[in-house]
């Protein structure tokens, strides 16, 4: 993620799909550490629902949401951010385990915090196909 893009806009919302997370190695510095809350085993894959452990990321998310007055549906127990990760059969965490994950940078989705428009990850410009339609325009 280009730090200049964040600096230019002040803040961004970042979206990560469950399949865009990968289990991080022990030496991965940018990993997000999650405490596993729920494991949904579906045979060849699992969906793991967890919340960030005592990390800077968890505090930053919670602090920003408190400032914004946000109460979102992706919260566990009234305030802790929830992260959903899709895992293959080689990983079978249990509730309470710690799982370290990192998002594939090329699969991050960036959104302007104020307008909600999706942004190009390379230019920071609003993606034309995803702009809100102007009056009289038809959304595709």
Order of alpha helices (4+ residues) and beta strands (2+ residues): alpha-beta-beta-beta-beta-alpha-beta-beta-beta-beta-beta
